Amino acid sequence: MTENSNEKEWNDGRLIEIKPGESLSAKGLTSGQLYAVMLYNVAQNDNTAVLTVRQGTFGSRSVQVPGTTQGRGGAGSAYFLATDQSHSVDVNFPNSINSNHGKIQAILGSVAMPTNFDGIKNEEIKVGEKKNFERFARFWFTPPAENLCATVAADRRMFQATRFYQKGLTHYADVYVMNKPADFDMINQVAVLPSAGGKYDETGQNKELRVKLRTSTGDRVSSTFFNGGQNVFFNMDSAANSKYAWLAIDKG
C-alpha cells in the first residue's frame, strides 16, 4: 500500500474509525502470532460495507461488514491471519464502492494486541468469575496449569466472540457463535486468510488448522482446555447483541 494522506498508521491495533477513501496499515507484527482484523459497521444504515484486507505476498481479500440496522446489524466481521511469513496487514475502504455506505470501526486483536486500549473495556477475568460483555470488550487471563472450562452465553440474540491462546509455540483462536441462525454467513463474516490456513476447523480435531469454530443454535457454547498460557477473549458483536452476553471461567 502506498503512503498517502488517507492512510492511517495502525501499528498498535487500537480501536479506530475509517470512512470510504481511507485505509489502515499495521506493520511490525510479531512473528508467528495469530491476529484478527475485527470490523464493525457504525454507519446507521442497512448497507453492507465492502472493504479489502491485504497481507503482504498473500494478496488481498474483499470483505463484507453488515449494516447496522439489519436484523443482526452491527455484528462484527473477523478476518484471521498469521504472521509466520508476513508481518504486516492493510485494510482499505474503497471510495468507489462505498461512497454512501458509511463508517467502519476496527480493532486488531491477538494475545498481545491491541497495545492501546482507548475505547476498549480491557479487564482481567479469574477462575470462578463471570463477566458481562460490552461492545469492544477484551477479557484476559493467565490460568493455572489445570483443566478449565470457558462458557460464552447470550440470551435470545445471536452473539459472536473469539478466544486467542497459545499451545507450545503455536497460536490458535476459538470462534464462538451462539443462537446461530440457519442463514448466518460464516464465509463472509468469519474468514481465515491463507496465511492462517485458509479455513477454520469445524470439528475441533484438526491440529493443522489454527482457527477453531464452536457454534450452537442454543444460548451458550462451552469449551474445556488445559492451558497455562495467556488467554484473551474479544467481543465480536454489536452493542444490542452484547447486552445479555457473558463469559465465565470455571474449573473443568
Secondary structure as UniProt FT lines:
FT   TURN            5..6
FT   STRAND          7..9
FT   TURN            11..12
FT   STRAND          16..18
FT   TURN            20..21
FT   STRAND          23..26
FT   TURN            31..32
FT   STRAND          34..41
FT   STRAND          49..54
FT   HELIX           56..58
FT   STRAND          60..65
FT   TURN            68..69
FT   TURN            71..74
FT   STRAND          77..82
FT   STRAND          89..92
FT   TURN            95..97
FT   TURN            99..100
FT   STRAND          104..109
FT   TURN            118..119
FT   STRAND          121..124
FT   TURN            127..128
FT   STRAND          130..132
FT   TURN            135..136
FT   STRAND          137..141
FT   STRAND          147..154
FT   STRAND          159..167
FT   TURN            168..169
FT   STRAND          170..178
FT   TURN            182..183
FT   HELIX           186..189
FT   STRAND          190..192
FT   HELIX           194..196
FT   TURN            207..208
FT   STRAND          211..215
FT   STRAND          220..226
FT   STRAND          231..235
FT   HELIX           239..242
FT   TURN            243..244
FT   STRAND          245..251
//
